[in-house]
Amino acid sequence: MTARIERLVTSGQFSLDGGTWDVDNNVWIVGDDTECVVIDAAHDADAIAAAVGDRRLTAIVCTHAHNDHIDAAPALADRTGATIWLHPDDLPLWKQTHPDRDPDAHLQDGQIIEAAGADLTVLHTPGHAPGAICLYDPGLGAVFTGDTLFQGGPGATGRSWSHFPTIIDSIRDRLLTLPPGTKVLTGHGDATTIGAEAPHLQEWIDRGH
């Protein structure tokens, strides 16, 4: 059975640098009828567990460690036995949300996370956060970009742990080199494609954020 992609939207709050904002997050489930992985366990472990259903959840992959992308990860892992994966460069951010619980495993650039016929290649794309990653599967024709690339431009770089020139380098060198038809499945909001975003790189650089 071919892997499929499901989107669940959960709502909660994002907090950093003393501010708090209401946000809706995309939780991506990749797999088939028997097993799957979750990309970004945001806000609501119950809702994510219900969406997974009776499938075996093998991994919870964190695109980065801002609280709104990881807040439900430990509860979901405890319930399902799934492995929580995070890039080690984001451990300081992770500790702000989960000081008493470490991720189970460290993501590395080029690593492949397997999910019921899908092969998700880890692309380290720092900028929005030091350990931000994207997951690319040519078979699915999709890249899961977390908060690195959205419809209309790069993720935010105005707060701690983020850096605008770095996110531009990541997008230009790691993402815009993917086939133009690749679906960009984001951490918030609507999907886009590499081909739709690539022509705007210089505009983003000129805008500065």
Sine and cosine of phi, psi and omega as CSV:
sin_phi,cos_phi,sin_psi,cos_psi,sin_omega,cos_omega
0.00,0.00,0.70,-0.72,-0.03,-1.00
-0.97,0.23,0.60,-0.80,0.07,-1.00
-0.91,0.42,0.53,-0.85,0.05,-1.00
-0.77,-0.63,0.26,-0.97,-0.05,-1.00
-0.90,-0.43,0.78,-0.63,0.09,-1.00
-0.85,-0.52,0.57,-0.82,0.04,-1.00
-0.91,-0.42,0.75,-0.66,0.13,-0.99
-0.87,-0.50,0.73,-0.68,0.04,-1.00
-0.97,-0.26,0.83,-0.56,0.04,-1.00
-0.88,-0.48,0.42,-0.91,-0.07,-1.00
-0.85,-0.52,0.57,-0.82,0.01,-1.00
-0.09,-1.00,-0.56,-0.83,-0.04,-1.00
-0.76,-0.65,0.56,-0.83,0.11,-0.99
-0.94,-0.33,0.78,-0.63,-0.01,-1.00
-0.78,-0.62,0.74,-0.67,0.07,-1.00
-0.29,-0.96,0.58,-0.82,0.07,-1.00
0.83,0.56,0.53,0.85,0.07,-1.00
1.00,0.08,-0.02,1.00,0.04,-1.00
-0.94,-0.34,0.40,-0.92,0.03,-1.00
-0.69,-0.73,0.70,-0.72,-0.05,-1.00
-0.74,-0.68,0.59,-0.81,0.12,-0.99
-0.97,0.23,0.72,-0.69,-0.05,-1.00
-0.64,-0.77,0.47,-0.88,0.21,-0.98
-0.95,-0.31,0.76,-0.66,-0.04,-1.00
-0.90,-0.44,0.58,-0.81,0.16,-0.99
-1.00,0.05,0.82,-0.57,0.16,-0.99
-0.96,-0.28,0.85,-0.53,-0.05,-1.00
-0.97,-0.23,0.74,-0.67,0.05,-1.00
-0.90,-0.44,0.84,-0.54,-0.05,-1.00
-0.86,-0.51,0.82,-0.58,0.02,-1.00
0.27,-0.96,-0.35,-0.94,0.02,-1.00
-0.81,-0.58,-0.45,-0.89,-0.07,-1.00
-0.98,0.20,-0.20,0.98,-0.08,-1.00
-0.93,-0.36,-0.57,0.82,0.01,-1.00
-0.56,-0.83,0.33,-0.94,-0.05,-1.00
-0.33,-0.95,0.19,-0.98,0.19,-0.98
-0.84,-0.54,0.43,-0.90,0.08,-1.00
-0.94,-0.35,0.73,-0.68,0.10,-0.99
-0.96,-0.27,0.92,-0.39,0.00,-1.00
0.94,0.35,1.00,-0.08,0.03,-1.00
-1.00,0.08,1.00,0.01,-0.14,-0.99
-0.99,-0.14,0.80,-0.60,0.31,-0.95
0.94,0.34,-0.71,0.70,-0.30,-0.95
-0.71,-0.71,1.00,-0.01,-0.03,-1.00
-0.89,0.47,-0.57,0.82,-0.01,-1.00
-0.90,0.45,-0.73,0.69,-0.02,-1.00
-0.91,0.42,-0.62,0.78,-0.01,-1.00
-0.93,0.36,-0.68,0.73,0.03,-1.00
-0.88,0.48,-0.61,0.79,0.03,-1.00
-0.91,0.41,-0.61,0.79,0.01,-1.00
-0.94,0.35,-0.58,0.81,0.06,-1.00
-0.93,0.37,-0.61,0.79,0.03,-1.00
0.93,0.37,-0.68,-0.73,-0.06,-1.00
-1.00,-0.03,0.18,0.98,0.07,-1.00
-0.95,0.31,0.41,-0.91,0.08,-1.00
-0.99,0.13,0.87,-0.49,0.04,-1.00
-1.00,-0.01,0.93,-0.38,-0.11,-0.99
-1.00,-0.03,-0.50,0.87,-0.08,-1.00
-0.49,-0.87,0.55,-0.84,0.20,-0.98
-0.89,-0.45,0.95,-0.32,-0.08,-1.00
-0.98,-0.19,0.83,-0.55,-0.02,-1.00
-0.99,-0.12,0.86,-0.51,0.03,-1.00
-0.94,0.35,-0.44,0.90,0.14,-0.99
-0.19,-0.98,0.02,-1.00,-0.19,-0.98
-0.94,-0.35,0.40,0.92,0.20,-0.98
-0.89,0.46,0.57,-0.82,-0.19,-0.98
-0.84,0.54,-0.56,0.83,-0.09,-1.00
-0.95,0.32,-0.19,0.98,0.03,-1.00
-0.98,-0.19,-0.21,0.98,-0.11,-0.99
-0.79,-0.61,-0.05,1.00,-0.20,-0.98
-0.89,0.46,-0.51,0.86,-0.02,-1.00
-1.00,-0.09,0.01,1.00,-0.13,-0.99
-0.89,0.45,-0.76,0.66,-0.02,-1.00
-0.88,0.48,-0.68,0.73,-0.01,-1.00
-0.89,0.45,-0.65,0.76,0.02,-1.00
-0.92,0.39,-0.64,0.77,0.01,-1.00
-0.92,0.40,-0.67,0.74,0.00,-1.00
-0.89,0.46,-0.58,0.81,-0.04,-1.00
-0.97,0.24,-0.55,0.83,-0.18,-0.98
-0.93,-0.37,-0.29,0.96,-0.09,-1.00
0.98,0.18,0.15,0.99,0.00,-1.00
-0.94,0.35,0.44,-0.90,0.06,-1.00
-1.00,0.06,0.77,-0.64,0.09,-1.00
-1.00,0.01,0.85,-0.53,-0.01,-1.00
-0.94,-0.34,0.74,-0.68,0.05,-1.00
-0.55,-0.83,0.58,-0.82,0.11,-0.99
-0.94,0.34,0.72,-0.69,-0.11,-0.99
-0.87,0.49,-0.42,0.91,0.00,-1.00
-0.91,0.42,-0.26,0.97,0.00,-1.00
-0.98,-0.19,0.17,0.99,0.01,-1.00
-0.86,0.52,-0.64,0.77,0.03,-1.00
-0.87,0.50,-0.62,0.78,0.06,-1.00
-0.93,0.37,-0.67,0.74,0.03,-1.00
-0.83,0.56,-0.68,0.73,-0.08,-1.00
-0.90,0.44,-0.42,0.91,0.05,-1.00
-0.91,0.42,-0.53,0.85,-0.03,-1.00
-1.00,-0.10,-0.65,0.76,-0.08,-1.00
-0.81,-0.59,0.95,0.30,-0.07,-1.00
-0.90,0.43,-0.41,0.91,-0.09,-1.00
-0.96,-0.26,0.13,0.99,-0.03,-1.00
-0.64,-0.77,0.86,-0.52,0.04,-1.00
-1.00,0.03,0.40,-0.92,0.23,-0.97
-0.86,0.50,0.35,-0.94,-0.04,-1.00
-0.99,0.12,-0.45,0.89,-0.11,-0.99
-0.45,-0.89,0.42,-0.91,-0.07,-1.00
-0.97,-0.25,0.79,-0.62,0.09,-1.00
-0.97,0.26,0.56,-0.83,0.09,-1.00
-0.77,-0.63,0.56,-0.83,0.06,-1.00
-0.83,0.55,0.74,-0.67,0.03,-1.00
1.00,-0.01,-0.21,0.98,0.04,-1.00
-0.90,0.43,0.47,-0.88,0.04,-1.00
-0.90,-0.44,0.82,-0.57,0.11,-0.99
-0.99,-0.14,0.85,-0.52,-0.04,-1.00
-1.00,-0.07,0.65,-0.76,-0.01,-1.00
-0.57,-0.82,1.00,-0.03,0.16,-0.99
0.75,0.66,0.78,0.63,0.03,-1.00
0.99,-0.13,-0.25,0.97,0.10,-1.00
-1.00,-0.05,0.60,-0.80,0.09,-1.00
-0.86,-0.50,0.98,-0.21,-0.07,-1.00
-1.00,-0.08,0.93,-0.37,0.00,-1.00
-1.00,0.04,0.77,-0.64,-0.01,-1.00
-0.98,0.19,0.81,-0.58,0.12,-0.99
-0.91,-0.42,0.91,-0.41,0.04,-1.00
-0.96,0.28,0.89,-0.46,-0.09,-1.00
-0.77,-0.64,0.94,0.34,-0.04,-1.00
-0.91,0.42,0.28,-0.96,0.02,-1.00
0.62,-0.78,-0.88,0.48,0.11,-0.99
-0.93,0.37,-0.59,0.81,0.13,-0.99
-0.49,-0.87,0.42,-0.91,-0.09,-1.00
-0.88,0.48,-0.57,0.82,-0.04,-1.00
-0.97,-0.25,0.37,0.93,0.00,-1.00
-0.89,0.46,0.65,-0.76,0.05,-1.00
-0.73,-0.68,0.37,-0.93,0.19,-0.98
-0.88,-0.48,0.35,-0.94,-0.01,-1.00
-0.83,-0.56,0.86,-0.51,-0.08,-1.00
-0.89,-0.46,0.75,-0.66,0.10,-0.99
-0.75,-0.66,0.96,-0.29,0.00,-1.00
-0.88,0.47,-0.49,0.87,0.02,-1.00
-0.90,0.43,-0.60,0.80,0.07,-1.00
-1.00,0.10,-0.22,0.98,-0.05,-1.00
0.90,0.43,0.59,0.81,-0.11,-0.99
-0.59,-0.81,0.50,-0.87,0.16,-0.99
-0.79,-0.61,0.77,-0.63,0.04,-1.00
-1.00,-0.05,0.91,-0.41,-0.23,-0.97
-0.97,-0.23,0.01,1.00,-0.04,-1.00
0.82,0.58,-0.79,-0.61,0.04,-1.00
-0.95,-0.31,0.40,0.92,0.02,-1.00
-0.99,0.13,-0.70,0.71,-0.01,-1.00
-0.70,-0.72,0.77,-0.64,0.04,-1.00
-0.88,-0.47,0.14,-0.99,0.22,-0.98
-0.90,0.44,0.91,-0.41,0.01,-1.00
0.98,-0.20,0.01,1.00,0.13,-0.99
0.59,-0.80,-0.11,-0.99,-0.06,-1.00
-0.94,0.34,0.34,-0.94,0.15,-0.99
-0.91,0.40,0.24,-0.97,-0.07,-1.00
-0.91,0.42,0.60,-0.80,0.06,-1.00
-0.75,-0.66,0.39,0.92,-0.09,-1.00
-1.00,0.02,-0.04,1.00,-0.07,-1.00
-0.87,-0.50,-0.01,-1.00,-0.08,-1.00
-0.81,0.58,0.50,-0.86,0.10,-0.99
0.95,0.30,0.10,1.00,-0.03,-1.00
-0.87,-0.49,0.32,-0.95,-0.12,-0.99
-0.40,-0.92,0.88,-0.48,-0.12,-0.99
-0.89,0.45,-0.77,0.64,0.01,-1.00
-0.84,0.54,-0.54,0.84,-0.02,-1.00
-0.94,0.35,-0.66,0.75,-0.01,-1.00
-0.93,0.38,-0.57,0.82,0.05,-1.00
-0.89,0.45,-0.70,0.71,0.05,-1.00
-0.86,0.51,-0.69,0.72,-0.02,-1.00
-0.88,0.47,-0.72,0.70,-0.03,-1.00
-0.91,0.41,-0.72,0.70,-0.05,-1.00
-0.91,0.42,-0.71,0.71,-0.16,-0.99
-1.00,0.04,-0.48,0.88,-0.12,-0.99
-0.95,-0.30,-0.51,0.86,-0.12,-0.99
-0.96,-0.27,-0.74,0.67,-0.08,-1.00
-0.95,0.33,-0.14,0.99,0.09,-1.00
-0.99,0.11,-0.13,0.99,0.04,-1.00
-0.97,0.26,0.33,-0.95,-0.01,-1.00
-0.83,0.56,0.63,-0.78,-0.09,-1.00
-0.84,0.54,-0.50,0.86,-0.03,-1.00
-0.98,0.18,-0.04,1.00,-0.04,-1.00
-0.89,0.46,0.80,-0.60,0.07,-1.00
-0.95,0.32,0.71,-0.70,0.06,-1.00
-0.98,-0.22,0.95,-0.32,-0.05,-1.00
-0.97,-0.24,0.92,-0.38,-0.30,-0.95
-0.99,-0.15,0.19,-0.98,0.02,-1.00
-0.97,0.24,-0.39,0.92,0.05,-1.00
-0.59,-0.81,0.54,-0.84,0.16,-0.99
0.98,0.18,-0.31,-0.95,-0.17,-0.99
-1.00,0.07,0.41,-0.91,0.06,-1.00
-0.96,0.28,0.31,-0.95,0.11,-0.99
-0.58,-0.81,-0.30,-0.95,0.08,-1.00
-0.73,-0.68,0.36,-0.93,0.08,-1.00
-0.85,0.53,-0.69,0.73,-0.03,-1.00
-0.89,0.45,-0.53,0.85,0.01,-1.00
-0.96,0.28,-0.50,0.87,-0.08,-1.00
-1.00,-0.05,-0.52,0.85,-0.14,-0.99
-0.81,0.58,-0.65,0.76,-0.05,-1.00
-0.91,0.42,-0.20,0.98,-0.14,-0.99
-0.99,-0.17,0.07,1.00,-0.09,-1.00
-0.81,0.59,-0.74,0.68,-0.05,-1.00
-0.91,0.42,-0.58,0.82,0.07,-1.00
-0.86,0.51,-0.69,0.72,-0.02,-1.00
-0.89,0.45,-0.66,0.75,0.00,-1.00
-0.90,0.44,-0.68,0.73,-0.02,-1.00
-0.91,0.41,-0.57,0.82,0.00,-1.00
-0.94,0.34,-0.50,0.87,0.08,-1.00
1.00,0.08,-0.17,0.98,0.06,-1.00
-0.37,-0.93,0.00,0.00,0.00,0.00
